[in-house]
Amino acid sequence: MRKFESFNGKKVATDKETFLQLLQQHKGIILKISNAYSTGQNDRDDLAQEIVFNLWKSYGNYTPDHKFSTWMYRVALNVAISFHRKEKRSFQFSSYKEELIIYSDDNDQQVEMDSKLILLQEFLKELKEVDRSIMILYLEGKGYKEIAEIIGISESNVGTKIHRIKVYLKSRFTNS
């Protein structure tokens, strides 16, 4: 049972156990965003920890008026974008990424699919932070309305951005 207290006329969540249950239910959000906004395992772990910390810090502002996952995406993406910008200023990454090497005895079709997914992940990392966020949510199956709510832009703007990103990604795949 969630515990809510009144704060400035709004109900806000305060229960630690409920937070931990919700976090467990939606941990995939943290993993997806951490993978999309960081390159190495240490960076992913640091970003995931930063996201969880900020979710807990902001949990008092969560209201049951919105879905928890929508609120969680919004907080996590804001943290990831800030983390990415900070890391971008601190380090220059080489184009070689050891974790992208595939060792597989599986059939050629699976290897080809894996290489296309790796390319997609690399192309997504080339996008601006907001565009990357939009595509992560789109690939997650979120509708334009929910994406607009999470990102904080209009639904029509989401549609326009998704179309432009698809055109860009198609050209990247064609030229690779």
CORKA-V903696 format. One record per residue. N is the residue number from 1. RES is the residue in one letter. SS is DSSP state (H for helix, E for strand, C for the rest). BURIAL is # if it has 24 or more other ideal C-beta (glycine too) atoms within 12 Angstrom, else .. Layout:
# CORKA-V903696
<<N;RES;SS;BURIAL> <N;RES;SS;BURIAL>>
This chain:
# CORKA-V903696
<<1;M;C;.> <2;R;C;.> <3;K;C;.> <4;F;E;.> <5;E;E;.> <6;S;E;.> <7;F;E;.> <8;N;C;.> <9;G;C;.> <10;K;E;.> <11;K;E;.> <12;V;E;.> <13;A;E;#> <14;T;C;.> <15;D;C;.> <16;K;H;.> <17;E;H;.> <18;T;H;.> <19;F;H;#> <20;L;H;.> <21;Q;H;.> <22;L;H;#> <23;L;H;#> <24;Q;H;.> <25;Q;H;.> <26;H;C;#> <27;K;H;.> <28;G;H;.> <29;I;H;#> <30;I;H;#> <31;L;H;.> <32;K;H;#> <33;I;H;#> <34;S;H;#> <35;N;H;#> <36;A;H;#> <37;Y;H;#> <38;S;C;#> <39;T;C;#> <40;G;C;.> <41;Q;H;.> <42;N;H;.> <43;D;H;#> <44;R;H;#> <45;D;H;.> <46;D;H;#> <47;L;H;#> <48;A;H;#> <49;Q;H;.> <50;E;H;#> <51;I;H;#> <52;V;H;#> <53;F;H;.> <54;N;H;#> <55;L;H;#> <56;W;H;#> <57;K;H;.> <58;S;H;.> <59;Y;H;#> <60;G;H;.> <61;N;H;#> <62;Y;C;#> <63;T;C;#> <64;P;C;.> <65;D;C;.> <66;H;C;.> <67;K;C;.> <68;F;H;#> <69;S;H;#> <70;T;H;#> <71;W;H;#> <72;M;H;#> <73;Y;H;#> <74;R;H;#> <75;V;H;#> <76;A;H;#> <77;L;H;#> <78;N;H;#> <79;V;H;#> <80;A;H;#> <81;I;H;#> <82;S;H;.> <83;F;H;#> <84;H;H;#> <85;R;H;.> <86;K;H;.> <87;E;H;#> <88;K;H;.> <89;R;H;.> <90;S;H;.> <91;F;C;.> <92;Q;C;.> <93;F;C;.> <94;S;C;.> <95;S;C;.> <96;Y;C;.> <97;K;C;.> <98;E;H;.> <99;E;H;.> <100;L;H;.> <101;I;C;.> <102;I;C;.> <103;Y;C;.> <104;S;C;.> <105;D;C;.> <106;D;C;.> <107;N;C;.> <108;D;H;.> <109;Q;H;.> <110;Q;H;.> <111;V;H;.> <112;E;H;.> <113;M;H;.> <114;D;H;.> <115;S;H;.> <116;K;H;.> <117;L;H;.> <118;I;H;.> <119;L;H;.> <120;L;H;#> <121;Q;H;#> <122;E;H;#> <123;F;H;#> <124;L;H;#> <125;K;H;#> <126;E;H;.> <127;L;C;#> <128;K;C;.> <129;E;H;#> <130;V;H;#> <131;D;H;#> <132;R;H;#> <133;S;H;#> <134;I;H;#> <135;M;H;#> <136;I;H;#> <137;L;H;#> <138;Y;H;#> <139;L;H;.> <140;E;C;#> <141;G;C;.> <142;K;C;#> <143;G;C;.> <144;Y;H;#> <145;K;H;.> <146;E;H;.> <147;I;H;#> <148;A;H;#> <149;E;H;.> <150;I;H;#> <151;I;H;#> <152;G;C;.> <153;I;C;.> <154;S;C;.> <155;E;H;.> <156;S;H;.> <157;N;H;.> <158;V;H;#> <159;G;H;.> <160;T;H;.> <161;K;H;#> <162;I;H;#> <163;H;H;.> <164;R;H;.> <165;I;H;#> <166;K;H;.> <167;V;H;.> <168;Y;H;.> <169;L;H;#> <170;K;H;.> <171;S;H;.> <172;R;H;.> <173;F;H;.> <174;T;H;.> <175;N;H;.> <176;S;C;.>>
